[in-house]
């Protein structure tokens, strides 16, 4: 977990010496209604459904026959490791009368049976058994398989596209971010811990908070603010995606003291933002992996999924203790400071959904999501009108 581009390290040292940060070309005004308007939420959800979305980690399906179920944007999914080792994603919906064919969240099974009428399917999604088949009527089993969802496994992550669009490969979609993911070797990790949090906050406000470089010393003066340097960031724009780097306070201290420093995550923290709703943050001992999911009907609600990933080959009691301590710091900052602040922003937006929120030039990482979502919505709108 020590892959920091040399250009990033050099730029960060310059920022710390000069009291500067990477700047966007200009300021950005984002309409407050983008955080409150159901019609705007519907446009965002349409964009989500056209993107490859992260639905699981490869380590969750380590063996043939293992599975997980997920509800992604209201679509129940069954994600399976097939006998040949590949991944398949299906709609978790029986082709008979629409019941879920798997009710458990995870497990290992050779086949899946709908508990309504007993229709069963193998790991390839093929219909294998129908009770009382001789009394049902003539049926072509080949036409009654589970509905497949376009999916791809890459860099230890499983992605699915609800639109069925597989015109472009995942590597093409990721672009420059693909190399960052490759360097992280997420495929060598397992989930150390994970949390689901429901919040009365628009999903973009949570994404903003996770990458905001201006607030640590003000909102987290006794916690994260003591660890991370405020307003010193390097931003790499990867098109749809991007990567932000911030300095740890220990790096600031070494720069001021004129000490020699070796590059590493002990001194710089990064945040790889994968459009539309994922954030991957490396640390010396683990990765912090966020997905923030919009509510399907209420712009003022979201669901936050946080995973801590670590390399099981390196895990020992000392590292486990450090990772647990990292969770305590994150939990305190998020639940006692970040989310409550974001709830006040949401409350004010709900009360007065007019005007704009201002994203300054020094807030380039936060600007990116809003600019990219606007581009995607405009593209979707043009497609509907053509």
C-alpha positions in Angstrom: 0.0 0.0 0.0 2.9 2.4 -0.8 2.2 3.3 -4.4 2.2 7.1 -4.4 3.1 8.7 -7.7 6.3 10.8 -7.5 4.5 13.8 -9.0 2.0 13.7 -6.2 4.7 13.6 -3.5 6.7 16.5 -5.0 3.5 18.6 -5.4 2.5 18.0 -1.9 5.9 19.0 -0.5 5.7 22.2 -2.5 2.2 22.9 -1.1 3.3 22.4 2.5 6.3 24.7 2.0 4.3 27.4 0.3 0.9 27.2 2.1 -0.8 26.3 -1.2 -3.1 23.6 -2.6 -4.3 22.4 -6.1 -6.9 24.7 -7.6 -9.8 24.2 -9.9 -10.0 26.5 -13.0 -12.9 28.4 -11.5 -15.5 28.4 -8.7 -18.6 26.3 -9.1 -22.2 27.1 -8.1 -24.3 24.0 -7.4 -28.1 24.6 -7.2 -29.4 23.9 -3.7 -32.3 22.1 -5.4 -29.9 19.4 -6.6 -30.0 18.2 -3.0 -33.8 18.4 -2.5 -35.6 18.0 -5.8 -37.2 14.6 -6.6 -37.1 15.3 -10.3 -33.3 15.9 -10.1 -32.9 12.7 -8.0 -34.7 10.8 -10.8 -32.2 12.1 -13.3 -29.3 11.0 -11.1 -30.8 7.5 -10.7 -31.1 7.3 -14.4 -27.4 8.0 -14.6 -26.6 5.5 -11.9 -28.4 2.8 -13.9 -26.2 3.4 -16.9 -22.9 3.0 -15.0 -21.0 -0.1 -13.9 -21.8 -0.2 -10.1 -19.8 -1.9 -7.4 -22.0 -4.7 -6.0 -19.5 -6.9 -4.1 -15.9 -7.7 -3.3 -14.3 -10.7 -4.9 -13.3 -12.0 -1.4 -17.0 -12.4 -0.5 -17.2 -15.1 -3.1 -14.0 -16.9 -2.5 -15.1 -20.4 -3.4 -17.1 -22.0 -6.2 -20.8 -22.0 -5.3 -20.5 -19.1 -2.9 -23.1 -16.3 -3.3 -24.2 -12.9 -1.9 -27.5 -11.1 -2.5 -27.8 -7.4 -2.8 -30.6 -4.9 -3.5 -29.0 -2.3 -5.8 -31.1 0.7 -6.6 -34.2 -1.3 -5.9 -33.1 -4.2 -8.0 -32.6 -7.5 -6.1 -29.4 -9.2 -7.3 -28.0 -12.7 -6.8 -24.2 -12.7 -7.3 -22.6 -16.2 -7.7 -19.2 -17.7 -8.1 -19.7 -20.4 -10.8 -18.0 -23.8 -11.0 -15.5 -22.5 -13.5 -14.4 -19.7 -11.1 -16.1 -16.9 -13.0 -18.7 -14.5 -11.6 -22.3 -14.3 -12.6 -24.9 -11.7 -11.6 -28.6 -12.4 -12.0 -31.8 -10.7 -11.0 -32.9 -12.5 -7.9 -36.3 -13.2 -9.4 -37.9 -16.6 -10.2 -39.0 -16.9 -13.8 -42.2 -18.5 -12.7 -44.0 -15.9 -10.5 -41.3 -13.4 -9.5 -40.3 -14.5 -6.0 -36.7 -14.2 -4.9 -34.8 -17.4 -5.5 -32.4 -16.7 -2.6 -33.4 -15.1 0.7 -30.1 -15.4 2.6 -27.6 -12.5 2.4 -24.7 -14.9 1.7 -23.7 -18.5 1.7 -22.6 -21.4 -0.4 -25.0 -23.6 -2.4 -25.0 -25.8 -5.5 -28.3 -24.4 -6.7 -31.0 -21.9 -5.7 -34.7 -22.7 -5.0 -37.6 -20.3 -4.9 -39.4 -20.9 -1.6 -42.8 -20.0 -3.2 -43.3 -22.9 -5.6 -39.9 -24.7 -5.5 -38.5 -23.8 -8.9 -34.7 -24.3 -8.8 -31.7 -22.9 -10.7 -28.1 -23.8 -11.0 -25.1 -21.4 -10.6 -25.3 -20.7 -14.3 -28.8 -19.4 -13.8 -30.3 -22.3 -15.8 -33.7 -23.7 -14.7 -33.0 -27.2 -13.4 -36.2 -28.3 -11.6 -40.0 -27.7 -11.6 -42.2 -29.5 -9.1 -45.3 -31.0 -10.7 -43.8 -30.2 -14.1 -46.0 -32.8 -15.8 -49.1 -30.9 -14.7 -47.8 -27.4 -15.5 -48.1 -27.4 -19.3 -45.6 -27.3 -22.0 -42.6 -25.2 -21.1 -39.1 -24.6 -22.6 -36.7 -24.5 -19.7 -34.1 -22.9 -21.8 -36.3 -19.8 -22.0 -36.9 -19.7 -18.3 -33.4 -19.1 -16.9 -32.6 -16.4 -14.4 -32.2 -13.0 -16.0 -28.5 -12.3 -16.4 -27.1 -8.8 -15.5 -24.0 -7.5 -17.3 -21.1 -7.9 -14.9 -17.3 -7.9 -14.7 -14.8 -8.8 -12.0 -11.7 -6.7 -11.9 -9.1 -5.8 -9.3 -10.9 -7.7 -6.6 -14.2 -5.9 -7.1 -17.4 -7.1 -8.8 -19.3 -4.6 -10.9 -22.7 -4.8 -12.5 -24.5 -2.6 -15.0 -28.3 -2.6 -14.5 -28.9 -1.2 -18.0 -27.4 -4.3 -19.7 -24.9 -2.1 -21.6 -21.6 -3.9 -22.0 -20.5 -2.0 -25.1 -17.4 -0.8 -23.3 -15.1 -2.9 -21.1 -14.7 -2.0 -17.4 -11.1 -1.0 -18.1 -12.3 1.5 -20.7 -14.9 2.9 -18.2 -12.3 3.3 -15.5 -9.7 4.9 -17.7 -6.7 6.2 -15.8 -8.3 5.1 -12.5 -7.8 1.5 -13.6 -4.0 1.7 -13.0 -4.6 3.1 -9.5 -6.8 0.2 -8.7 -4.3 -2.2 -10.1 -1.5 -0.8 -8.0 -3.6 -1.2 -4.8 -4.0 -5.0 -5.2 -7.4 -5.0 -3.6 -7.8 -8.6 -4.9 -5.4 -9.6 -2.1 -7.6 -8.3 0.6 -10.6 -9.5 2.6 -13.3 -7.6 4.5 -12.1 -7.0 8.0 -15.3 -5.2 9.0 -18.2 -3.5 7.4 -21.0 -1.1 8.5 -24.3 0.0 6.9 -25.6 3.5 8.0 -28.9 5.1 7.0 -28.7 8.9 7.1 -31.1 11.8 6.5 -28.7 13.4 4.1 -28.5 13.7 0.3 -25.9 11.2 -1.0 -23.7 13.8 -2.6 -23.3 15.6 0.7 -21.8 12.5 2.2 -19.5 12.1 -0.9 -18.5 15.7 -0.5 -17.6 15.2 3.2 -15.4 12.2 2.5 -13.2 14.1 0.1 -13.4 17.7 1.5 -9.9 19.0 2.3 -11.0 22.3 3.9 -12.8 21.1 7.0 -10.5 18.8 9.2 -9.2 21.5 11.5 -12.6 23.1 12.0 -15.0 20.2 12.2 -12.6 17.7 13.7 -10.3 19.8 16.0 -9.8 17.0 18.5 -9.6 14.0 16.1 -9.0 13.9 12.4 -8.0 17.6 12.4 -4.9 16.6 14.5 -3.9 14.0 11.9 -4.6 15.5 8.5 -3.4 18.9 7.2 -6.2 21.2 6.2 -6.2 22.8 2.7 -3.2 21.0 1.3 -4.3 18.7 -1.5 -3.2 17.2 -4.8 -6.0 16.4 -7.2 -5.6 14.1 -10.2 -8.5 14.3 -12.7 -9.2 11.0 -14.4 -12.2 12.1 -16.4 -15.2 10.4 -14.8 -13.1 9.5 -11.8 -10.4 11.2 -9.8 -7.9 10.9 -6.9 -7.3 13.3 -4.1 -4.2 13.3 -1.8 -3.9 15.0 1.6 -0.9 15.3 3.9 -0.7 13.9 7.3 0.4 16.3 10.0 3.6 14.2 10.6 4.6 15.1 7.0 4.0 18.8 7.7 6.2 18.6 10.8 9.0 16.9 8.9 8.9 19.4 6.0 9.1 22.3 8.5 12.0 20.6 10.3 13.8 20.1 6.9 14.0 16.3 7.5 14.4 13.7 4.8 11.1 11.9 4.1 10.4 8.7 2.2 7.2 8.4 0.2 4.5 6.3 1.8 0.9 6.2 3.2 2.4 7.0 6.6 2.7 10.6 5.4 0.1 11.0 2.7 -3.5 9.8 2.6 -5.3 9.3 -0.7 -8.9 9.0 -1.8 -9.7 7.3 -5.2 -13.2 8.5 -6.2 -14.9 6.1 -8.6 -18.0 7.7 -10.3 -20.7 7.8 -9.3 -20.6 6.7 -5.6 -17.5 4.9 -4.5 -14.5 6.1 -2.5 -11.4 4.0 -1.8 -8.9 5.3 0.8 -5.6 3.5 1.4 -3.8 3.5 4.8 -0.7 1.6 5.9 -2.7 -1.3 7.3 -6.0 -1.3 5.4 -8.3 0.2 2.8 -11.3 2.2 3.8 -14.0 1.6 1.1 -17.2 3.6 0.8 -20.3 3.3 -1.3 -23.0 5.9 -0.8 -26.4 4.9 -2.3 -29.2 7.4 -3.0 -32.6 6.8 -1.6 -35.0 5.9 -4.5 -37.7 8.5 -3.6 -36.4 10.9 -1.0 -33.4 13.2 -2.0 -32.8 13.9 1.7 -31.9 10.3 2.5 -29.1 7.9 1.6 -27.5 4.6 2.7 -23.8 4.4 3.4 -21.8 1.2 3.1 -18.3 1.3 4.7 -15.9 -1.7 4.4 -12.4 -2.0 5.9 -10.3 -4.2 3.7 -7.0 -5.8 4.7 -4.4 -8.3 3.5 -5.0 -11.5 5.5 -1.4 -12.6 5.0 -0.2 -9.6 6.9 -2.9 -9.5 9.5 -1.8 -10.0 13.1 -3.1 -8.9 16.5 -1.1 -5.6 16.4 -2.4 -4.7 13.0 -6.0 -5.7 13.9 -5.7 -3.4 17.0 -4.6 -0.5 14.8 -7.4 -1.1 12.3 -10.0 -1.2 15.1 -8.5 2.0 16.4 -8.9 3.5 12.9 -12.5 2.5 12.9 -13.1 4.2 16.3 -11.6 7.4 14.9 -13.7 7.2 11.7 -16.8 6.4 13.6 -16.4 9.3 16.0 -15.7 11.8 13.2 -18.4 10.5 10.9 -21.3 9.9 13.3 -20.6 12.7 15.8 -19.3 15.5 13.5 -19.5 14.8 9.7 -23.0 13.4 9.5 -24.6 15.9 12.0 -23.0 18.8 10.0 -24.3 17.3 6.8 -27.8 16.9 8.4 -27.8 20.7 9.1 -26.9 21.4 5.5 -29.7 19.1 4.4 -32.2 20.8 6.8 -31.3 24.2 5.5 -31.6 23.0 1.9 -35.0 21.5 2.6 -36.2 24.7 4.2 -35.0 26.9 1.4 -34.3 24.9 -1.8 -33.3 27.9 -3.8 -30.0 29.6 -4.6 -26.7 27.9 -4.8 -24.0 26.2 -2.7 -20.5 27.6 -3.6 -17.6 25.3 -4.3 -14.4 27.3 -4.4 -11.3 26.9 -6.5 -9.5 25.3 -3.6 -12.3 22.7 -3.4 -11.4 20.9 -6.7 -12.0 17.4 -5.4 -15.5 18.3 -4.2 -16.3 20.1 -7.5 -15.6 17.0 -9.5 -18.6 14.8 -8.6 -21.0 17.7 -9.3 -19.4 18.6 -12.6 -19.3 15.0 -13.8 -22.9 14.3 -12.7 -24.1 17.4 -14.6 -22.2 16.1 -17.7 -23.9 12.7 -17.4 -27.3 14.1 -16.9 -26.9 16.4 -19.9 -25.8 13.4 -22.0 -28.8 11.4 -20.8 -31.1 14.3 -21.6 -29.7 14.6 -25.1 -30.2 10.9 -25.7 -33.8 11.1 -24.7 -34.5 14.1 -27.0 -32.7 12.6 -30.0 
